[in-house]
């Protein structure tokens, strides 16, 4: 009796344990299915948003490039005219219309005229077809930028003779296009022709410089564009009614947008892309809508059906003590293996960071942190090495010292940030006008040095020095304005028996001699 009671108890406990195992397995599977469905939905939505963001960004970029190429072609055609007439301008722009360039409000040829040259310019352009042209400056100033010829694409023409200086955004873009030679876009503003009209405020202009093949600057071609009309068709076609797309400037000004359906508020699904527009960058933001999420749910229903079938199979298999024990054992082994791999990965990451830090410290020890050029220590080491190698081969090398004239005035007038930018630009210009094998260094402040080795002729260093003086002396377009500095250059050639300090001292003395002789020149030591 006692044995039967004990056997029954064991059977009951076995049944209880089996039921408990099945319930536990079912709970785990249910949780796993829920987690899997959630992750699947998130992955689908994220992948969809990535795809839409990529497609819309590419479409916007293509549309911008098409407008830019059209304006560039027009500027080349205008530049090719020996004596630009009104009929020439209208013939060149005759093929443009609102269907070909949606959102384009018009095209204008703008010319810069000095204050004293206004009457002469007015007579000149009237003689070239600008009948009744009156150049009306917006205010006093040394020069003005006037609309000479124009073609309207939206029915609202720009009056010839208008001084575009009334729009600082456009004046800023004109200046950038003239100095860079590249297509330039303005910040968002209200076009001059649209002031007082009920039109979208988010407009901008594209500017292309007009320069003859001989390099003579003649003016600009300016295309005004209404942002919403410009991108409405492109955004609508690629958003497909399931995402909301907003194109705006870094300042937050909205250029164009689409609003299909109700916008979802999940920030993890928002995608942003940067779009380059004529030396400016727009931010393209793509938001999901309820239409996108509904599509995701339809896919997840299929996943849920398959998951339920899997749960049924798993629950049937797990009705066994040995199966449950095996699964728990496998889980423990996998967890231990994952922990071990994690420890190995963390150790490798620490070792990798130590190696990177060692490389960074070595670079900092021998390079200027502002320009990335070699510093005084590395330069001295390379001059010492050059003395040994050139003494063996009988070749010549030169050390060139460069001191910037007028750098302090730039710092005082525009600030240290602009001064640092100028120093970086000088380093870049030196790199472009010298050989790749030459060593360029910054000693600190406004002093630079160059080591040019294996000279075929000693006269070659004079050519390099003249190129340095000319390159450094070109104007610099900085954030605070335009600045100009010159270079006083001293050159020293290696001689038998010299040490590194001897060559550096000779180059330094020659540089100061050049500075005393009137600056913006080079002097060869001895």
TORNUMI-553394 format. One record per residue (C-alpha): residue in one letter; x, y, z. Coordinates in steps of 0.25 Angstrom, whole numbers, plus 5000, padded with zeros to 4 digits. Layout:
N
{'A' {X Y Z}},
...
***
This chain:
526
{'X' {5000 5000 5000}},
{'X' {5011 5009 5004}},
{'X' {5018 5005 4991}},
{'X' {5006 5008 4982}},
{'X' {5004 5021 4989}},
{'X' {5019 5025 4987}},
{'X' {5018 5020 4972}},
{'X' {5005 5028 4970}},
{'X' {5012 5040 4976}},
{'X' {5023 5039 4967}},
{'X' {5014 5038 4955}},
{'X' {5006 5050 4959}},
{'X' {5019 5058 4961}},
{'X' {5024 5053 4948}},
{'X' {5011 5058 4941}},
{'X' {5012 5071 4949}},
{'X' {5026 5073 4944}},
{'X' {5022 5069 4930}},
{'X' {5011 5079 4930}},
{'X' {5020 5090 4936}},
{'X' {5030 5087 4925}},
{'X' {5020 5088 4914}},
{'X' {5015 5101 4920}},
{'X' {5029 5107 4922}},
{'X' {5032 5103 4908}},
{'X' {5020 5109 4902}},
{'X' {5022 5122 4910}},
{'X' {5036 5123 4904}},
{'X' {5032 5121 4890}},
{'X' {5021 5131 4891}},
{'X' {5030 5141 4896}},
{'X' {5040 5138 4885}},
{'X' {5029 5139 4875}},
{'X' {5025 5152 4880}},
{'X' {5039 5157 4880}},
{'X' {5042 5152 4866}},
{'X' {5029 5159 4861}},
{'X' {5033 5172 4867}},
{'X' {5047 5171 4862}},
{'X' {5042 5167 4848}},
{'X' {5033 5179 4848}},
{'X' {5044 5188 4852}},
{'X' {5053 5183 4841}},
{'X' {5043 5184 4830}},
{'X' {5040 5198 4834}},
{'X' {5054 5202 4835}},
{'X' {5058 5196 4822}},
{'X' {5046 5202 4815}},
{'X' {5050 5216 4821}},
{'X' {5065 5214 4816}},
{'X' {5060 5210 4802}},
{'X' {5050 5222 4801}},
{'X' {5061 5232 4807}},
{'X' {5071 5227 4797}},
{'X' {5062 5228 4785}},
{'X' {5056 5242 4788}},
{'X' {5070 5247 4791}},
{'X' {5075 5242 4778}},
{'X' {5063 5247 4770}},
{'X' {5065 5261 4777}},
{'X' {5080 5261 4773}},
{'X' {5077 5257 4759}},
{'X' {5067 5268 4758}},
{'X' {5077 5279 4764}},
{'X' {5088 5274 4754}},
{'X' {5078 5275 4742}},
{'X' {5075 5290 4746}},
{'X' {5090 5292 4749}},
{'X' {5094 5286 4736}},
{'X' {5084 5294 4728}},
{'X' {5089 5307 4734}},
{'X' {5103 5304 4732}},
{'X' {5101 5301 4717}},
{'X' {5094 5314 4716}},
{'X' {5105 5322 4723}},
{'X' {5115 5315 4713}},
{'X' {5107 5319 4701}},
{'X' {5106 5334 4706}},
{'X' {5121 5334 4709}},
{'X' {5123 5329 4694}},
{'X' {5117 5342 4689}},
{'X' {5127 5352 4684}},
{'X' {5118 5364 4686}},
{'X' {5105 5359 4694}},
{'X' {5092 5365 4688}},
{'X' {5078 5364 4693}},
{'X' {5074 5355 4682}},
{'X' {5086 5346 4685}},
{'X' {5081 5345 4699}},
{'X' {5067 5342 4695}},
{'X' {5072 5332 4684}},
{'X' {5080 5324 4695}},
{'X' {5069 5324 4705}},
{'X' {5057 5321 4695}},
{'X' {5056 5306 4698}},
{'X' {5053 5308 4713}},
{'X' {5039 5308 4718}},
{'X' {5032 5304 4731}},
{'X' {5029 5290 4726}},
{'X' {5044 5287 4724}},
{'X' {5048 5294 4737}},
{'X' {5036 5293 4747}},
{'X' {5038 5304 4758}},
{'X' {5048 5312 4750}},
{'X' {5042 5327 4750}},
{'X' {5052 5332 4740}},
{'X' {5066 5334 4735}},
{'X' {5074 5347 4735}},
{'X' {5088 5352 4731}},
{'X' {5094 5361 4742}},
{'X' {5106 5370 4739}},
{'X' {5114 5378 4750}},
{'X' {5116 5393 4747}},
{'X' {5124 5403 4755}},
{'X' {5117 5415 4761}},
{'X' {5124 5424 4751}},
{'X' {5122 5415 4740}},
{'X' {5106 5414 4740}},
{'X' {5104 5425 4729}},
{'X' {5114 5418 4719}},
{'X' {5109 5404 4723}},
{'X' {5094 5409 4720}},
{'X' {5098 5414 4706}},
{'X' {5106 5401 4703}},
{'X' {5095 5392 4706}},
{'X' {5084 5400 4700}},
{'X' {5092 5400 4687}},
{'X' {5092 5385 4689}},
{'X' {5077 5383 4689}},
{'X' {5073 5386 4703}},
{'X' {5064 5397 4698}},
{'X' {5060 5407 4709}},
{'X' {5069 5401 4719}},
{'X' {5070 5409 4731}},
{'X' {5081 5405 4742}},
{'X' {5075 5409 4755}},
{'X' {5085 5407 4767}},
{'X' {5078 5403 4780}},
{'X' {5088 5412 4788}},
{'X' {5102 5418 4788}},
{'X' {5113 5408 4786}},
{'X' {5126 5406 4778}},
{'X' {5119 5396 4769}},
{'X' {5105 5390 4766}},
{'X' {5100 5377 4760}},
{'X' {5089 5380 4749}},
{'X' {5079 5372 4742}},
{'X' {5082 5374 4727}},
{'X' {5074 5364 4720}},
{'X' {5063 5354 4725}},
{'X' {5054 5344 4721}},
{'X' {5041 5340 4730}},
{'X' {5037 5326 4731}},
{'X' {5025 5329 4740}},
{'X' {5019 5341 4734}},
{'X' {5025 5351 4744}},
{'X' {5037 5357 4737}},
{'X' {5049 5364 4744}},
{'X' {5050 5378 4740}},
{'X' {5063 5381 4733}},
{'X' {5072 5391 4740}},
{'X' {5068 5385 4754}},
{'X' {5080 5385 4764}},
{'X' {5080 5371 4771}},
{'X' {5088 5377 4782}},
{'X' {5074 5379 4789}},
{'X' {5075 5364 4792}},
{'X' {5087 5361 4801}},
{'X' {5085 5346 4799}},
{'X' {5087 5347 4784}},
{'X' {5099 5357 4785}},
{'X' {5106 5347 4794}},
{'X' {5104 5336 4784}},
{'X' {5109 5345 4772}},
{'X' {5122 5347 4780}},
{'X' {5124 5332 4783}},
{'X' {5121 5328 4768}},
{'X' {5131 5339 4763}},
{'X' {5142 5335 4772}},
{'X' {5140 5320 4771}},
{'X' {5135 5318 4757}},
{'X' {5125 5308 4761}},
{'X' {5110 5307 4761}},
{'X' {5105 5314 4773}},
{'X' {5092 5314 4780}},
{'X' {5086 5325 4789}},
{'X' {5080 5323 4803}},
{'X' {5065 5323 4803}},
{'X' {5059 5337 4801}},
{'X' {5047 5344 4794}},
{'X' {5051 5346 4779}},
{'X' {5052 5361 4776}},
{'X' {5041 5359 4765}},
{'X' {5032 5352 4775}},
{'X' {5032 5363 4786}},
{'X' {5018 5368 4788}},
{'X' {5012 5356 4781}},
{'X' {5005 5344 4787}},
{'X' {5016 5333 4784}},
{'X' {5023 5323 4793}},
{'X' {5034 5330 4801}},
{'X' {5043 5318 4800}},
{'X' {5050 5321 4787}},
{'X' {5065 5321 4783}},
{'X' {5074 5325 4772}},
{'X' {5084 5317 4764}},
{'X' {5096 5326 4759}},
{'X' {5106 5322 4748}},
{'X' {5118 5331 4745}},
{'X' {5120 5336 4731}},
{'X' {5134 5336 4727}},
{'X' {5141 5336 4713}},
{'X' {5151 5325 4709}},
{'X' {5162 5336 4711}},
{'X' {5157 5337 4725}},
{'X' {5150 5351 4724}},
{'X' {5139 5352 4734}},
{'X' {5126 5357 4727}},
{'X' {5115 5355 4738}},
{'X' {5106 5344 4743}},
{'X' {5094 5336 4739}},
{'X' {5083 5335 4750}},
{'X' {5071 5326 4750}},
{'X' {5061 5328 4761}},
{'X' {5054 5316 4766}},
{'X' {5041 5314 4774}},
{'X' {5045 5302 4783}},
{'X' {5031 5296 4785}},
{'X' {5028 5296 4770}},
{'X' {5043 5291 4767}},
{'X' {5042 5278 4775}},
{'X' {5027 5276 4776}},
{'X' {5026 5266 4765}},
{'X' {5039 5259 4769}},
{'X' {5035 5257 4783}},
{'X' {5021 5253 4780}},
{'X' {5026 5242 4770}},
{'X' {5036 5236 4780}},
{'X' {5029 5237 4793}},
{'X' {5017 5229 4787}},
{'X' {5007 5233 4797}},
{'X' {5014 5225 4809}},
{'X' {5025 5235 4814}},
{'X' {5025 5250 4817}},
{'X' {5037 5257 4811}},
{'X' {5043 5270 4816}},
{'X' {5054 5278 4809}},
{'X' {5060 5289 4817}},
{'X' {5072 5297 4819}},
{'X' {5081 5295 4831}},
{'X' {5074 5308 4837}},
{'X' {5061 5300 4837}},
{'X' {5055 5308 4825}},
{'X' {5046 5298 4818}},
{'X' {5049 5298 4803}},
{'X' {5038 5287 4799}},
{'X' {5030 5276 4805}},
{'X' {5019 5266 4803}},
{'X' {5008 5262 4813}},
{'X' {5002 5249 4810}},
{'X' {4994 5242 4821}},
{'X' {4996 5243 4836}},
{'X' {5011 5244 4840}},
{'X' {5016 5234 4850}},
{'X' {5023 5240 4862}},
{'X' {5034 5229 4864}},
{'X' {5048 5236 4863}},
{'X' {5055 5223 4860}},
{'X' {5049 5222 4847}},
{'X' {5052 5237 4842}},
{'X' {5063 5237 4832}},
{'X' {5071 5249 4828}},
{'X' {5080 5251 4816}},
{'X' {5089 5263 4812}},
{'X' {5087 5268 4797}},
{'X' {5098 5277 4791}},
{'X' {5092 5289 4784}},
{'X' {5102 5299 4777}},
{'X' {5112 5299 4789}},
{'X' {5101 5299 4799}},
{'X' {5095 5287 4806}},
{'X' {5080 5284 4808}},
{'X' {5075 5274 4818}},
{'X' {5065 5264 4813}},
{'X' {5056 5257 4824}},
{'X' {5047 5246 4822}},
{'X' {5036 5242 4832}},
{'X' {5028 5230 4832}},
{'X' {5012 5230 4831}},
{'X' {5001 5221 4835}},
{'X' {5001 5216 4820}},
{'X' {5015 5210 4822}},
{'X' {5012 5204 4835}},
{'X' {4999 5197 4830}},
{'X' {5007 5191 4819}},
{'X' {5017 5185 4830}},
{'X' {5005 5179 4838}},
{'X' {5000 5171 4826}},
{'X' {5014 5165 4825}},
{'X' {5014 5162 4839}},
{'X' {5001 5154 4839}},
{'X' {5008 5144 4830}},
{'X' {5019 5143 4840}},
{'X' {5010 5141 4851}},
{'X' {5003 5129 4845}},
{'X' {5016 5122 4842}},
{'X' {5021 5126 4856}},
{'X' {5008 5119 4862}},
{'X' {5011 5106 4854}},
{'X' {5025 5106 4859}},
{'X' {5020 5108 4874}},
{'X' {5011 5096 4872}},
{'X' {5022 5087 4867}},
{'X' {5031 5092 4878}},
{'X' {5021 5090 4889}},
{'X' {5019 5075 4884}},
{'X' {5034 5073 4884}},
{'X' {5036 5079 4897}},
{'X' {5026 5069 4904}},
{'X' {5038 5061 4909}},
{'X' {5047 5063 4921}},
{'X' {5059 5059 4913}},
{'X' {5056 5069 4902}},
{'X' {5054 5080 4912}},
{'X' {5067 5077 4920}},
{'X' {5075 5076 4907}},
{'X' {5070 5090 4902}},
{'X' {5074 5096 4916}},
{'X' {5087 5090 4915}},
{'X' {5090 5095 4901}},
{'X' {5085 5109 4905}},
{'X' {5095 5109 4916}},
{'X' {5106 5104 4907}},
{'X' {5103 5115 4897}},
{'X' {5102 5126 4907}},
{'X' {5116 5121 4913}},
{'X' {5121 5121 4899}},
{'X' {5116 5135 4896}},
{'X' {5121 5141 4909}},
{'X' {5135 5135 4905}},
{'X' {5134 5141 4891}},
{'X' {5130 5154 4897}},
{'X' {5142 5154 4906}},
{'X' {5151 5151 4894}},
{'X' {5145 5162 4886}},
{'X' {5146 5173 4897}},
{'X' {5161 5169 4899}},
{'X' {5163 5171 4884}},
{'X' {5156 5184 4884}},
{'X' {5165 5189 4896}},
{'X' {5177 5185 4888}},
{'X' {5172 5192 4875}},
{'X' {5170 5205 4883}},
{'X' {5184 5204 4889}},
{'X' {5190 5203 4875}},
{'X' {5182 5214 4870}},
{'X' {5185 5223 4881}},
{'X' {5200 5220 4879}},
{'X' {5199 5224 4865}},
{'X' {5192 5237 4868}},
{'X' {5203 5240 4878}},
{'X' {5214 5237 4869}},
{'X' {5207 5246 4858}},
{'X' {5205 5258 4868}},
{'X' {5219 5257 4872}},
{'X' {5224 5260 4858}},
{'X' {5213 5268 4851}},
{'X' {5206 5282 4853}},
{'X' {5192 5280 4859}},
{'X' {5186 5292 4851}},
{'X' {5191 5289 4837}},
{'X' {5195 5274 4838}},
{'X' {5208 5278 4832}},
{'X' {5222 5273 4838}},
{'X' {5227 5281 4850}},
{'X' {5240 5287 4853}},
{'X' {5246 5273 4859}},
{'X' {5242 5265 4847}},
{'X' {5247 5275 4838}},
{'X' {5261 5276 4845}},
{'X' {5261 5261 4844}},
{'X' {5259 5261 4829}},
{'X' {5269 5272 4827}},
{'X' {5279 5264 4835}},
{'X' {5276 5251 4827}},
{'X' {5277 5259 4814}},
{'X' {5291 5264 4817}},
{'X' {5296 5250 4819}},
{'X' {5289 5244 4806}},
{'X' {5293 5256 4797}},
{'X' {5307 5256 4802}},
{'X' {5308 5241 4797}},
{'X' {5302 5244 4783}},
{'X' {5308 5258 4781}},
{'X' {5294 5264 4779}},
{'X' {5288 5277 4783}},
{'X' {5276 5280 4792}},
{'X' {5270 5293 4797}},
{'X' {5263 5298 4809}},
{'X' {5253 5309 4807}},
{'X' {5248 5318 4818}},
{'X' {5234 5325 4816}},
{'X' {5229 5336 4825}},
{'X' {5215 5342 4823}},
{'X' {5215 5357 4821}},
{'X' {5202 5364 4827}},
{'X' {5197 5351 4834}},
{'X' {5196 5359 4847}},
{'X' {5186 5369 4841}},
{'X' {5177 5358 4836}},
{'X' {5177 5352 4850}},
{'X' {5174 5366 4856}},
{'X' {5163 5369 4845}},
{'X' {5156 5356 4843}},
{'X' {5159 5348 4856}},
{'X' {5167 5336 4860}},
{'X' {5158 5326 4854}},
{'X' {5160 5333 4840}},
{'X' {5175 5333 4842}},
{'X' {5175 5318 4845}},
{'X' {5167 5316 4833}},
{'X' {5177 5324 4825}},
{'X' {5189 5316 4830}},
{'X' {5182 5303 4826}},
{'X' {5179 5309 4812}},
{'X' {5194 5313 4811}},
{'X' {5198 5299 4815}},
{'X' {5189 5294 4804}},
{'X' {5194 5303 4793}},
{'X' {5208 5300 4796}},
{'X' {5205 5285 4795}},
{'X' {5199 5288 4781}},
{'X' {5210 5296 4775}},
{'X' {5222 5287 4780}},
{'X' {5226 5272 4777}},
{'X' {5220 5261 4785}},
{'X' {5234 5257 4789}},
{'X' {5236 5271 4796}},
{'X' {5235 5272 4811}},
{'X' {5226 5284 4815}},
{'X' {5226 5288 4830}},
{'X' {5220 5299 4839}},
{'X' {5229 5304 4849}},
{'X' {5219 5312 4857}},
{'X' {5212 5325 4855}},
{'X' {5212 5329 4841}},
{'X' {5226 5322 4837}},
{'X' {5227 5311 4828}},
{'X' {5238 5303 4822}},
{'X' {5241 5294 4810}},
{'X' {5251 5283 4808}},
{'X' {5253 5280 4793}},
{'X' {5263 5269 4790}},
{'X' {5270 5264 4778}},
{'X' {5270 5276 4770}},
{'X' {5274 5274 4755}},
{'X' {5278 5288 4754}},
{'X' {5280 5298 4765}},
{'X' {5272 5308 4757}},
{'X' {5260 5299 4759}},
{'X' {5259 5304 4773}},
{'X' {5257 5318 4768}},
{'X' {5245 5314 4759}},
{'X' {5239 5307 4772}},
{'X' {5241 5319 4780}},
{'X' {5235 5328 4770}},
{'X' {5223 5319 4769}},
{'X' {5222 5320 4784}},
{'X' {5222 5335 4784}},
{'X' {5211 5335 4773}},
{'X' {5202 5325 4779}},
{'X' {5202 5330 4794}},
{'X' {5200 5344 4789}},
{'X' {5186 5341 4783}},
{'X' {5174 5346 4790}},
{'X' {5167 5337 4801}},
{'X' {5152 5336 4802}},
{'X' {5150 5334 4817}},
{'X' {5138 5334 4826}},
{'X' {5140 5348 4831}},
{'X' {5143 5354 4817}},
{'X' {5154 5354 4806}},
{'X' {5169 5355 4811}},
{'X' {5182 5356 4804}},
{'X' {5196 5352 4810}},
{'X' {5210 5352 4803}},
{'X' {5222 5343 4805}},
{'X' {5236 5346 4808}},
{'X' {5244 5334 4804}},
{'X' {5259 5331 4807}},
{'X' {5266 5319 4801}},
{'X' {5279 5312 4805}},
{'X' {5286 5301 4797}},
{'X' {5294 5290 4804}},
{'X' {5309 5292 4804}},
{'X' {5320 5282 4808}},
{'X' {5323 5281 4823}},
{'X' {5309 5288 4826}},
{'X' {5301 5282 4838}},
{'X' {5285 5284 4838}},
{'X' {5286 5296 4847}},
{'X' {5295 5303 4837}},
{'X' {5286 5301 4826}},
{'X' {5274 5305 4834}},
{'X' {5281 5318 4839}},
{'X' {5285 5322 4825}},
{'X' {5271 5320 4820}},
{'X' {5265 5328 4831}},
{'X' {5275 5340 4829}},
{'X' {5272 5340 4814}},
{'X' {5257 5340 4818}},
{'X' {5259 5353 4826}},
{'X' {5267 5359 4815}},
{'X' {5256 5357 4806}},
{'X' {5246 5363 4816}},
{'X' {5255 5376 4818}},
{'X' {5257 5377 4802}},
{'X' {5242 5379 4801}},
{'X' {5235 5366 4804}},
{'X' {5227 5358 4794}},
{'X' {5240 5352 4788}},
{'X' {5251 5342 4790}},
{'X' {5266 5343 4793}},
{'X' {5276 5332 4791}},
{'X' {5286 5331 4802}},
{'X' {5300 5335 4798}},
***
